[in-house]
Amino acid sequence: MTATLPSTTPAMTGHRPTSGPARLIATEAKLFLREPIGLIFVFAFPILTVLIIGSSFEPDDPAFGGAAPSDYYIAAYIGVVLAAVGLVMLPVHLASYRERGVLRRFQASHFSPWALPVAWIVVATTLTVVAVATLLATTQLVFGVPAIDDAPLTLVGLALSIWTSINTGIVLGLALPSARAAQGVGLALFFPSFLLGGAGPPPDVMPSVMRTVAELVPTTHVVQTIQQPWLGTGSSTTPHLIVLAVIGVVTTIAWIKLANRVATR
């Protein structure tokens, strides 16, 4: 589960002059791809689960607000991909760096202090886009992907959701002391987010107390900012966009402060 950092990586050894950010991004990509648990939760888990749950309801079930159950869950499970990136994959990868003092050693390298966080963001964004595309390609073969009602607003919601999820993952990865701790905390947060955030039972069948709790789960807002404009459901996406924007700003400030603190210890 813990990433193994090659001893020849110039960013960590400082024995060579900088060879550019592309090399660092490529190295980070290889390290992310070596973590099977993170890849399972980002790629395999959403696909397998949506195929099962998307075919478990009658097509005209009123609990989905007029949307077909398969359409409802296809849009919702993009949120599951983002939750897996922000709560499982990124925290474990980054916490392993902190645990082994990689961030401190990076400060002595020839790279800019911002090079490593930029590499994380680029690689995480790329993997997220690939995972979402894989999810949609698979569900297209089984259910067919629904037409997008409002494409610009859907893309805005998706972009904001990706930004927020990646920021959250960086915060957790830099705040938690070890990869094992990050794995435990991440999984403990992921499953309630998955079940209450819109990818489990539809809100209309939940007790009122559970619906209230679900409104406090960030994944709920991620799912709604994508699902509502895509399927043309709900009254307004604006409140969910505002919540995600606030979370995105707060987590950005938090991980910048944490990165500076961890690197100087």
Residue pairs with C-beta under 8 A, 6 or more apart in sequence:
1 35
1 36
1 37
1 92
1 179
1 183
2 35
2 92
2 96
2 99
2 179
3 31
3 32
3 34
3 35
3 93
3 96
3 97
3 179
4 31
4 34
5 12
5 31
5 97
5 100
5 102
6 27
7 13
9 27
10 16
10 17
10 18
10 19
10 23
10 109
10 110
10 111
11 24
11 27
11 106
11 109
11 111
11 115
11 116
12 102
12 105
12 106
12 109
13 105
13 109
14 105
14 108
14 109
14 110
16 110
17 110
18 109
18 110
18 111
21 111
21 115
21 118
21 119
24 111
24 115
24 116
24 119
25 118
25 119
25 122
25 123
27 119
28 116
28 119
28 120
28 122
28 123
29 123
29 126
31 93
32 38
32 89
32 93
32 123
32 124
32 127
33 39
35 89
35 92
35 93
37 88
37 92
37 183
38 84
38 88
38 89
38 92
38 93
39 89
41 84
41 88
41 89
41 190
42 81
42 84
42 85
42 88
42 89
42 127
42 128
42 131
43 131
43 134
45 80
45 84
46 77
46 80
46 81
46 84
46 131
46 135
47 134
47 135
47 138
47 139
49 77
49 80
49 199
50 73
50 74
50 77
50 80
50 135
50 139
50 199
51 138
51 139
51 142
53 73
53 199
54 69
54 70
54 73
54 74
54 139
54 142
54 143
55 70
55 142
55 143
56 69
57 63
57 64
57 69
58 69
59 68
59 69
59 70
61 69
62 204
63 202
63 204
63 205
64 72
64 202
64 204
65 72
65 202
65 204
65 233
65 234
66 233
67 146
67 231
67 233
68 146
70 139
70 143
70 144
71 143
71 146
71 231
72 202
72 227
72 231
73 199
74 135
74 136
74 139
74 143
74 145
74 146
75 146
75 223
75 226
75 227
75 230
75 231
76 197
76 198
76 199
76 223
76 226
76 227
77 135
77 199
78 132
78 135
78 158
78 161
78 223
78 226
79 161
79 197
79 198
79 199
79 219
79 222
79 223
79 226
79 227
80 194
80 197
80 199
80 219
81 128
81 131
81 132
81 135
82 128
82 161
82 162
82 165
82 219
82 222
83 165
83 190
83 193
83 194
83 197
83 219
83 222
84 131
84 190
85 124
85 127
85 128
85 131
85 165
85 166
85 169
86 164
86 165
86 166
86 167
86 168
86 169
86 172
87 168
87 169
87 172
87 186
87 187
87 189
87 190
87 193
88 183
88 186
88 187
88 190
89 124
89 127
89 169
90 120
90 124
90 166
90 169
90 170
90 172
90 173
91 169
91 172
91 173
91 176
91 182
91 183
91 185
91 186
92 173
92 179
92 182
92 183
92 186
93 120
93 173
93 179
94 120
94 169
94 170
94 172
94 173
94 174
94 182
95 172
95 173
95 174
95 176
95 177
95 178
95 179
95 181
95 182
96 178
96 179
96 182
97 103
97 173
98 173
98 174
98 176
98 177
98 178
98 262
99 177
99 178
99 179
103 116
103 259
103 262
103 263
104 262
104 263
104 264
104 265
106 113
106 116
106 263
107 113
107 263
107 264
113 263
117 170
117 255
117 259
120 166
120 170
121 166
121 170
124 166
124 169
125 162
125 166
128 162
128 165
128 166
129 162
132 158
136 145
139 145
146 230
146 231
148 154
148 229
148 230
149 229
149 230
149 231
149 232
150 229
150 230
150 232
153 229
153 237
154 226
154 229
154 230
156 225
156 241
157 225
157 226
157 228
157 229
157 237
157 240
157 241
157 244
158 225
158 226
160 225
160 241
160 244
160 245
160 248
161 222
161 225
161 226
161 244
163 248
164 218
164 222
164 244
164 247
164 248
164 251
165 222
167 247
167 248
167 251
167 252
167 254
167 255
168 218
168 247
168 251
170 251
170 255
170 259
171 251
171 254
171 255
171 258
172 182
172 185
172 186
173 182
174 255
174 258
174 259
174 262
175 258
176 182
176 185
192 217
193 217
193 218
193 219
194 200
194 219
195 201
196 210
196 213
196 214
196 217
196 219
196 220
197 214
197 217
197 218
197 219
197 220
197 222
197 223
198 214
198 219
198 220
198 223
198 224
198 227
199 219
199 223
203 211
203 214
206 214
214 220
218 243
218 244
218 247
220 240
221 240
221 243
221 244
221 247
222 244
224 234
224 237
224 240
225 237
225 240
225 241
225 244
227 233
227 234
228 234
228 237
228 240
229 237
